[in-house]
Amino acid sequence: MAAQQKLRGRQAHTPGPTFLSYTPNGRKLITVGLDNPIRVFSSGSDAEPVNIDDCMDSNTAIVATNTFFVSGSEDGTVYKYSLETNSQDTLLTRCSAVRDLALSPDGNWVAVASDDLVVKVVNTQDMNRVLYLRDQPKAAKHVAFDHSGTYLAVSCTDGRIYIYSLSSEEPELVKTVDGMIKSLEPDSEASSKVLWHPDGRAFATPTATRDIQVMSRSDWQRQRAFKTGHTGDISAAAWSPNGAFLATTAADQKLCLWDTKTQALIKTYEDVRATILALVWHPTENILSYTTSDGELYIHTNFVPTEHTKLLENALQSAPFIHDPLDETSGNAQRKLVNGAKNTLVMREAREGTPDSVDDILGLDAMSDIEGDDFVVDDDGAGYADVVNGLGKRTNGHLDSISGTSKRRAYGSHSFQPQIHESFQPGSTPWQGNRRYLCLNLTGFVWTVSQETHHTVTVEFYDREAHRDFHFTDPFLYDKACLNDNGTLFSSQPSGKSPAMIYYRPHETWTTRTDWRTQLPVGESVNAVALSESYVVVTTSANYVRVFTLFGVPFRVYRQKSSPTVTCAAWRDYVLTIGNGPVGGDGTCRLLYTIENVKRDEVCQSEDVVALTPGAQLQSVFFSDNGDPHIYDSRGVLLTLLHWRTPSQARWVPLLDTRLLSRLASGTKQESYWPVAVAQNKFHCIILKGADKNPYFPRSILSEFEFQIPVSGPPSGKGEGDDGEVEREQSDQQRIEEVFVRSSVMHALQSDTISVTRATPSQRHALAALEGNVNKSLLQLLALECLAGEEHGMKALEIVGLLRDDGSGKILGMAEKVADRYHMDVLREKIRELAERRLVGLDVDDELE
Amino acid sequence: MELVTVIPRQRLEGLNLLGGPTPALTPPHRATLPLWLALLLKRQRRANISPPPWLHPTSLSAILTFETDHAGAAFSPPPRLPPGTTSSPPFLPSSTVDAAADALPYHWLELGEILLEAAPDDFEDPDAVRRLMRDLRECRMAKLRAGVEVLEAGGGFKMNGIGGMEVSEGRAFIGGVIDGLRKIGASREQQRRDKEREERENGYTATAGDDYDDDEMDM
């Protein structure tokens, strides 16, 4: 590169506020200012600009496409000018003094910020089509379309940003962001403009402290900030077209260039003679042009220093997130697609390299004259979308990757790779902003805040009396935690030279507290940890299951048979580990679980299948307070494991299908349930509204749901008159049937538990109560059948056969009484016969009979 | 006995109270306790009260729109009784978290006021709830007063869905009106009787009485 040529200002307008815009193809540069000719410069030529004379004075904003441009003036008119004829075309709208304009990426809509309270969005083809955005209480100072054209950010003079979604017919306010921008006068030189990052997932604004703060669009969390160090208010800023750089300038007459990735200052230019009011990057070349308050235009070639120009040629760079959701590798982050693209940005890069890509055929800037009709224009100063995506289509960075993509790719790709289930830590959430929950259960919750170099971990309890909340500074960056009544377990990943570490901290002891740390062998990272009342369990990337006692004595180490490991859970002496097993028909791995009693060294279930429906993912695994394993899948079904202590007898039984909850029956609510625990025969969860996937701060309260086994569908339709009566009976019967199945399951769970433990009287009492429930529901069913008439006698007798009798014949006696009450004499006789057969032991289950 | 749902912050064994045993409290499991005990625990910061669903701003505003726009002169209906119950509204748990969200129970005004005073921090938006409660109360009191217009000797006014406190509030006013009407009616009655007696004494027994009897026969 040649040495930087002398920067020469061009007197574009009379001294005063001057603004500029490039056409998206970068061929023309248009400036507006106080005096009336609008000047159209041609890029790369020193020739005199073309003047457009028939226009208003004191223009304050300009946006351009390849074929036309739109300018707004202090007198409140917004005119459209043709670039082909270089003349005034039509009046688009009229309002009070125009402050800013923004053009949607497809060039069809222009948003007008004026001193009116309403922001108008006018169609550039048909000025009668106008959308009105009315939610801001004061005048708007800036407007900015995001790169998909779906969102419009309005920086209001009240110091808030109003973000509208324009995807629907009627614009809708999606978010009000408070505390990001400064409250400014409408005509002040300082800027509060929203700068959408070209990757579409974040935007940045100048703040009151003269920094540039980035905020993500998905969860409205503050991300990294550029500490600009300007001594005056920031008057303009812009992302480079690929988002790799940020240029800022302020009233202190300095022009700074920043690296997006590291937020480091690359270069400061101090040869600025007046405050820069607008700056734009050339869409493709290393040129930054700006206009000052003196009416001068500067075209700054080779703006990015030579050693950094490589970055400028790179593909789209991602916005500076603190924890980029796409780069997330730890724990239960967004699931990565194994076969498909890892993330959308990379996918786009790959496409550029394919031999017959459209870009190759047409060339990167082929759209300049060939198809320069309604091409992408973006005048928010944040960079140009056409470099981002050669076809003017919006990038799919804002979409979640869907597994469908991966499947399609799997067929086309040369080598088949099975889809494995990512490992996760039950009860934790991924990073949202700089916070995440490490563990959330019925004892309390552990959360951590990222502070750049270290984390701060806070442990809070529900029971304020029994435990005291604590928090500490964490230099090891713990990323997994478990919490129970005895203590807290943390684990950190290996970083640099230091290996992965386990840290256990008991809450209270009768001696001094004996917390301990253990380091794992080098190269082994922690996949999941679990903490029971007597053991600490760690599953690692080397497929080892490591069991420690509560005082750090290594107790057992064994290799997990199914790999890679997914997660683990523990309750007393029992350890449940889950791993990826053989590949199923749909290309995903079947999950296999193993339950063993580590104290007695007995395997209860060995490599049995975790029954999930196709496409469903495991969301959480935990033991209930009674010690029964439960899983919750991504379809919202809670399942428990019946007879899990007897080898190969285990069975997954659904306890609750949250999609069938009555609160969702109206169909208007959209909510999901984030599993926390099962205790006291209830499902404890956090209700998440809308499309939220994980709970966030402040901590939402726990909700509890009774179990409801999906036995039968809801009664069909709404009946009127006589039908209503029949339906009520039907739903009554369904309800009782569900009670019967549920109490049978609970009875089976409880009797299993009692058979292996020394049962307390209350447990035995609960078991008897459950048996009573089973019999009661059966007797109710019997009564319903008797009521239905003589012809239901067979079914009634069958129900009687299901009654659980303790041998005394008391229950059958009650059934007899029921039959008697409805005057079913035949049935009564049959029941008596049955009772007699049972009494002499004839009615036993015998397959040989 | 009004029951409310609390989220305890401390353990507490079950208590054997006159009204029956209370459940053992283990945080963070919800438990249903008598109102007085819940308020006591709340004051001692040992528990948080979770307000019943009908005290949520969205349900209150839905009820308010129903009252103002759809119900006409009637009140919004009381919560539906669960099937197969024998007890009536004041003795049903209508203020726990499982209560219906779309109906005001019998003690809505008292409970709302008490909970707002004792546990405003457990509400999401106590001010909105307060405002909506006020709106609802005024709207319903207006209906109650409007109903007085039809209250004459044989008049009737449907008060389904009205709360206990509202009855008490209206009692003095309605009672006064009815009593006044009765007094007016009583003097008129007295006059009529006097007149009849005079007529009887004067010997015109036939006409008036006969006509009256005939009318009754026709009916």
Contacts between the chains, C-beta under 8 A, distances in Angstrom:
chain1	res1	chain2	res2	distance
A	442	B	28	6.1
A	442	B	29	7.6
A	461	B	27	7.8
A	462	B	9	6.8
A	462	B	27	3.8
A	462	B	28	3.8
A	463	B	9	6.9
A	463	B	10	6.2
A	463	B	11	6.2
A	463	B	26	7.6
A	463	B	27	4.3
A	463	B	28	8.0
A	464	B	9	4.7
A	464	B	10	6.2
A	464	B	27	7.7
A	465	B	9	7.4
A	465	B	10	3.9
A	465	B	11	6.6
A	465	B	46	7.8
A	466	B	10	7.6
A	466	B	11	6.6
A	679	B	29	6.8
A	680	B	29	6.2
A	701	B	7	7.0
A	701	B	50	7.1
A	702	B	7	7.9
A	702	B	28	5.7
A	704	B	29	7.6
A	704	B	30	6.3
